Every structure is written in C-alpha cells, then in structure tokens.
Amino acid sequence: MKKSLLFTLFSLIFILQISTQAGQSWYTFQDGMKLADSGDKHLVIDFYADWCHWCKVMDKETFSDPEVGKYLFENFIPIKLNAESRYYV
C-alpha cells in the first residue's frame, strides 16, 4: 500500500513538472477548444500515453526546451491529451 501511494505521489509530481513548460501549463482539451473558438491560433495537440517511451523523450528533450516552449505558447494553443483516457472527444 505504501509503495503504491509513494509511486502515485512521485508520478503526479513528475507529470506536473513536465506539464509546466516555459512557465506556462499546457491546456486541457476543453480549455484549449474554448480558447481556439475565441482566437486565431492553430492547435497543437500532444496525444500521449503513460507507457509511451517517445512521449517521455519529447517531454524531456523537446517540450522542456525554453525556446520551444516560448515559440509554442506564442504561436499555438498547446493541448495535452492522454490517449488512454476515458474522455471522449
């Protein structure tokens, strides 16, 4: 029980660190779509899965780069969407 709780806590902290890029957080699908309706920016949707190795590589090596994050948030509406979630689009 303690191991699973500790693992869950560590996972949440890791996800929060990755999701905040260049001082900003990626939008949820709902928030990003609302923003897209009122703006003139294109969407960038990052479909990811918790088990996906290359998703983690993109987070660590690409999306964590300050220049990439700045460009992404200035020119697009970035949305992260868990491909395995039960949320229906």
Buried (B, 14 or more C-beta within 10 A) or exposed (E): EEEEEEEEEEEEEEBEEBEEBBEEBBBEBEEBBEBBEEEEBEBBBBEBEEEBEEBBEBBEEEBBBEEBBBEBBEEBBBBBBBEEEEEEE
